[in-house]
């Protein structure tokens, strides 16, 4: 059974991994590796993702995760 829930600090490592791999797979033929590395560092670093799972606003609902139970 798969459940969907709002992400917490325990999910940060997985979010970083999925977002990084997805971004690279999607854009590898469009952008340079250097650019992809820069984007990964800026948007998918553990500190930023932790901040984003720790807060939500009207404009940012946060991350959600699908968990197999």
N, C-alpha and C positions, 0 to 999 in steps of 0.2 A: 504494500500500500504506500502511496506517495502522498505526503502532506506538504502544504505550502504554508510557510510562516515568515514573519518578519525576521530578518537577519539580526544576529547578535554578535558580540565580540568573538564568540567561539567560531564563527563562520568566516572571519576575515581572510584567513589563509586560503580557503577554498574559493572565495570570491575573487581574490587577487589572481589565483591560478586560472580560473575560468575566463575572466575578463582579459587577462594577458594573452592566453592562448587563442581565444576567439578573435581578438583584435588582430593579432599577427596572422592568423589563418585567413581572415577576411581581406586584409590590406597588403599582404606580402607582395603581390604582383603590381601594386599601385604605388607604394611608397618605399623609400629606402629603409634598410635595416636601422640606420642611424636615427631616422625620424621616428620609426616605430619604437625604438628604445626610449627616445625622449618622451613620447606620449605615454608609454607604459610607466615610466618613472614619475611623470607628473600626475596622472590620473589613477593609476592602479597600484600605488605604493601602499604598504600596510597601514601607515599612519593616517593617510587620507581616507582609506576605506574604513578604518576604525572610527574615525570622526563621522563619516557618513552613515555608519550603522548605529551610531550612538545618538544621533539627532535626526529629527524630521521636522519639516516645516510645511506650510501650505503648498509651497512650490516644489519641495523635495520630499517624497514619501519614503525614501530610504530603499534599501535593498531587500528583496525577498528571496528565499531559498526554497528549493524543492528537495525534500528529504524522504528517502526510502526507509520505511520502518519495518 
